Amino acid sequence: MQDFTSWRSQFAPEVVGESEPILDALETVRRVAGTDCSILITGETGTGKELFARAVHRASTRRGRKFIPINCAAIPEQLLESELFGHIKGAFTGAVNARPGRFMSAHEGTIFLDEIGDLPLSAQAKLLRVLEERVVSPVGSDSDLPVDVRVIAATHRNLEEMVAQGTFRADLYFRLAVVPVELPALRERPEDIIRIAELCIVRAAEKLGRRITGLDDAARNTLLAYHWPGNVRELAHMIERAVLLTRGDQILDADLQVPGRKTKFARATPALGTPVSELKVVPSPSLTVKEAPAVPLGDTLDLRSALENLERELIDRALRKAGGNRTEAAALLGLNRTTLVEKLRKYAA
């Protein structure tokens, strides 16, 4: 078997960290990647579950075939079975053409089912059949189609509790969790925080056309003291904002928009769900139109990307506050459920 260091650099270069929990997870993945067994990756939102799934695919015998990720929480329940297993022409209103579904599209490759805990019981039964019999049954069809695909699933939920509550099938859980891989929260591996932040600075600076040398000591201390409910994803977004807004070539503590405190760049964020009609524009006493722009003239400001990152973060925050319930999260955001689902599908693509 290939030694750990060379395996990691070849197949999992995006996974940053030297803490024991991360190294243990990588070692487990290294040992089973060459097999065809199902893997269940668990961990909080933003811990990098898809990065691990992609590492498994790259290191497997299926690496020359497709890797198809799908976020089960981002697809409306009434469309989920069609999305996963396909449908025949005329299977339902609007099905003007047959569609193969994600499993058939991933034939001989790997399918990554993120947020598997959001899968309704009806779809769970069909998924179990795929795992047991290696066939899919498109919606509206009486025929089965053979399929050869490796399944990697992930969730931030406690599936064992869901099994006990009757909201997740026990037989499916055991089929998926042949090899369980648990990813640690970022706060559980503080020794990795600065290393990850520095890599995020390099990537964000290149993307935004900035020249940033690193973090000052106060900024490092702030990052180490924060509890990171959004994990690596939240850290990456915070660093990208700081790279975008900092005036100099180093990120200072004041450049970090830490939730719960005001900075020179941002006032307190309105509560989730605040109607637009109640929002007020308040001039900042510390900024005037005569001040130099946050980014030197001539540098590139990707406003669309920054706004998308902010929207993604607010959606993540709402989903965490709502315990993953999309209807409640939509209400918190002041959106209807359909709009939220469309945005989740957009960011899952």
N, C-alpha and C positions, 0 to 999 in steps of 0.2 A: 504493500500500500504506500502511496505517495506520502512523504513526510508532511507534517502539519503546516509548516511555514510556507513551503512551496505550493501546497494545495490551497491555502488561504489566499496567497497572492494571485493565483491563477483563477480561482472560482469565486472568491468572496472578498474582492478588494474593497467594496463599498462598506463592509462591516468594520466599523472603527471601534477600537477598545482593546485593552489588555487586562481588564478585570476578570476575576475567576469565573463569574457567572457567564460572561460572554464567551470566554475561551471554552468552557464546558459545553455550551450550546453549539459552538462551531465544531467541536470534536465529535459530538453526537451526530451532527449533520454529515460530517466527513465520513464517518463509519457506515452510514446507511444510504448515502447518495447513490451509490452504484447498484443498489437493489431496487426492486419495484414496489416495496412496501409503502403503505399509506402513512403519512406524517401529519400530526396535529400540532400546530404551532400556537402557543397561547402567550398572552402578554397584554399589557395595557395598550390603549390606542397610542400610536406614534412610536412604538418600540422597535420597529423595523422588521415586522413579520414577513412582508413581501421580499425584502432583501434576502432573507434566509431561504425563502422558497425559490427565488431565482438562483441562488447558489446551489441548491439541490439539483435543479434542472441542468445547470451548466456542467455539473460534475457527474451527471448520469449518462447512461447510454442513449438517452433520448435527446441529448443536447442539440442534435441536428434538426430536430422537429420543433413544432410550435410550443411556446409557453403562453398559455392564455389565462390571464387573471380576471376574476369577476368578483365584484363586491355584492354579496347577497343582500345587503341592507339597502343598496342603492336602486334596486329594481322593484317596481310595484308588484305586490303579491300576485295579482291576477295575470301578470306577464312573466312571472319567474319561471314556471315550468316550460313555457315556450322558449324562453331565452336559453335555458339550460339544455333542454332535450329536443328542441325543434318542434315544428308543426307541419302538417300537410296543408295543401291548398284547400281553403274552405273550412278549416277546423273551427274557426270562430269569425265573427264579424271583423272585417279588415284583413283577414288572411288571404290576400289575393294571390299570393305565391307561396310555395313550400319553402321552408327555411330549415337548415340542418341543425341549428343550435350549437352552443359552445362545446359540448362534449364531442360531437362529431367533428367540429372544426379542430379540436385538439387531438384527433386520432393519431396514435403513435407518439404523441407528445405528452405534455404535462398540463393539467388544469389546476389553477390555484383558486380555491373557494374561500375568499376572505369573508369574515363575519358570518361564519357558518351557523352561529347561534341564532341568527335572524331567519333561518330557513323555516318556513311553515311545515307543519307535520305532513301535509300531503306531499310536498316536494321531498321531505326526508324519506318517505317510503320509496319514492322513485329512485332517489340517490342510492339507497341501500341496495336496490335491485341491480343498479349499474355496478356497484362494487362486488356483489355476490355472483352475478351471472354474466357480467361484461357485455350487456346489451342495453340499448336505449329504446324507448318507445315514444316516438314523437306524438305530440298532442293531436288527437283526432284520428290516429292510426291504430289499426289492430295488429300491425306487424312490428317485429323487433328488429333492430339493426345492430350487428356486432360492433363493438367499439373497444379499442385498446388504448387506454389512457392511464397515466399515473395521477392519483389524486393527492394533492396537498391542501389541507384545510387550516384555517386560522380563525381565532376568535379572541375577543377581550372578555368574554363572558365566562362564568364558571359552569361548564357543561355538566359536571357531576351534580351540581345543585339543580340544574334544569332537568336532568334525568329523574332526580328524586321528586321534583314537582310535576313531572309528567309532560313537560313542554319540549323535551328532546328525547328521541328514541334511544333506549339503552343499547340496542343491537347496532344502531348506526354509530353511536359513540365508540363502541369497542372496535368497530371496523375502521373508523378513522384514526383512532389513537393507538395504532400498532406501535408507532414510535412517537411518544410525546416529547416535544421540545418547548421548554418554558423560557421565555425571554424576560430578563430583569427590567424593572423600571429604571429610568435614568438616575433617580435619587438613590437607588440601591447600588450604584457603581460610580460614586463621585470622582474616583480617580480617572475616569474617562471623560469627564465633562469638558475640561479645557482642551484636550486633544481633539474632541469632536468639534468644539467651537472654532478652533484654529483651522480645521479643514473646511468648515462652513464659510469662514472668512475668505479663504482662497477661492472657493467656488463662487461665492456671491460677488466678490470683487471682479473676477473675470467676467461674470455675467453682466454686471452693471457698469463695467468700464472704469472701475475705481482702482486706486493704488493704496492698499491698506497694509500696514506692517504687522498689526496684531492688536492685542488687548493691553490696556494699562492695568496696574495691580488692583486698583479699586474695582474695575470691571470684572477681573478674574474672581475677586472675592464675592461680588454680587452673584455671579453665575454659580459659584460653589454653594452659596447660602440659599438659593432659591430651590423650591421643592419640585418643580417640573411636572405638573399634572399632565401636560401634553407630551412629555418625554422628548425624544430626539427631534421629532417633527416640530415641536414648539421651540426648541433651541435653534433649529435651522431658520425658522421664520423670524425669531427675535434677532438673530445675527444678520440676516438679510436686511431687515429694517434698519439696523444700526449702520451697516455698510452704506445703505442708501442715504441716511440722514447725517452722518458724522461730517464735521467741517474739516477735519484734519486727516492725517494719514494713519491715525491710530484710533481704535474704538475706546472711548472713555466710559466711565460708569454712567455719566449723564446721558450717553447715547442709547443706553439700554432701556427699552420700554417694558419695564417689569410690571405685571398686573398688580394693582393695588397701590401704586405710587405714581405721582405726576413727574413728568420730565419736561425739559425745556422744549421738547418737540410735540408733546401731546398732553392734552387735558384729559380728565377722567372720561373713560368711555361710557356712553349712556347705557343704562341697564338694557339687557336683552329684552326685546319685545316693546320698547318704547315707540309709540306711534310717531311717524315722521312729522306730523303736525305739532308735536310737543317738543321737537328738537330745536335748540336755539344756537345760533352762531354767536360765539363770544370772542371778541378780539383778544389776542394774547398780549399782555402787557410787556412781555419780554422780547417780542419780535415786531419789527416794523418793516414796511415795504422797502426801506432804504438799506436794510441789512444785506450782506452778501448772501447769495443762495447757498443752501446746504451742500450742494454739489457744485464744484467749479464749472464755469461755463465751458461748453465743449465736451463735457463728459456725457455719457448716455444715461438717461433716466427712463427706465422701462416702467412707466406708470401702470400700464395694464397688468403686468406681472405682479407689481406690488399690491394693487387692489385685489387681485385674485388671491394672493397669499393671505391678505387680511380677511377676505370673505371665507376662505377655507378655515382659518383659525376660529372665526366666530361660529361657523357651523360645527366644528369639532367641540367648541366650548358648550354650545347648546345641546348637542347630543350627549355629552358627558353629564350635563346638569339634568337632562331628561332620562338618564339611565339607558340611553340607546333607543328610546321610544321616538320614532320619527314624527308622529303626530304632535306630541308635546314639544319636541324641538322646533318644529315649524311654528307653533304658536308663540314660543319664546322669541323667535326671530321675526315675528310679524309677517310670516309667509303662509301661504296655503301649503298643504302637504305635497301636492303635485309639483309645485315649484321647487320645494326642498329636494324631492326625489330626483328631479331633473338636474339640479346642481350637484347632487351626490354622484349621479351617473357621469356628469361632465368631469368631475375631478377624479373619478375612478378610472377613466379611460386612459 
